[in-house]
Amino acid sequence: MTTPSLQTAVDRYIRALEISQRLIALHPRNGGGSGNHAALAPVIALSTIAAFEGFCEEFLANLLLLNGHGYVHVAKVVGRMNNPTPRQFCAALTAEIPSIKPATGKDYSLQVWKILGVNQQPSTETIGWSDVLTRADGWMEVRHCLSHGLVSGWRSEVWPAPLKGASAVAARDVLRAKAGGKHSMGLIGAISCSRLYYFPAQHLADLVAGAIGQSLSWSDGPTYPLKKTA
């Protein structure tokens, strides 16, 4: 029987994110229309959210096993994590390790691309933990719209409201506004999505590891730079 390992979950998560990094590298990031490269954005978002989901399940399962829980309990808890977001991952981890709750998101900040209005030029901004969780929720709505074929994601489109009602964050709330009530993802949106899922996952996992006397290595992980590097 394999010994549960938090680091193994991290290593597999980083491996799963290799695809998104290579997809980002394929985009020319030139001004004007991006042609067929526009199709990269929805695939990047889908792949990073899928990798996050797998990481959540494995990391939480290994944590529960390390804490002495049986497989039936592990299956029950992990099975409740349907399409997890950073908010849900945080809730699951703090339920198991309550001591980390005061530190979750404390003095946390993340730089992302600003959500743009019609005809606004791209710019970055730094947001706090509450906004990180809210925007990540919105990107899960983006994922739902894409995976159910409600939109294509590579062009400006009308994005539907969330199924959970008006109180939920809508996909369009995290997308770039276009004329005629349409919204678009673009590469900058996909990069923000990647950052909103990967870096909070790292923050939460490190808190858990520290609480049980372990440390995690993220040295091979992605940086998801906001701007093109040489």
GIRALIN-V232600 format. One record per helix or strand of 2 or more residues. SS is the DSSP state (alpha for helix, beta for strand). FROM is the first residue (numbers start at 0). LEN is the number of residues. If there is no record, write none. Layout:
# GIRALIN-V232600
ss: <SS	SS>
from: <FROM	FROM>
len: <LEN	LEN>
This chain:
# GIRALIN-V232600
ss: <alpha	alpha	alpha	alpha	alpha	alpha	beta	beta	alpha	alpha	beta	alpha	beta	alpha>
from: <5	17	34	70	85	97	108	123	128	170	175	178	182	185>
len: <11	9	32	9	11	6	5	5	19	4	2	3	2	26>
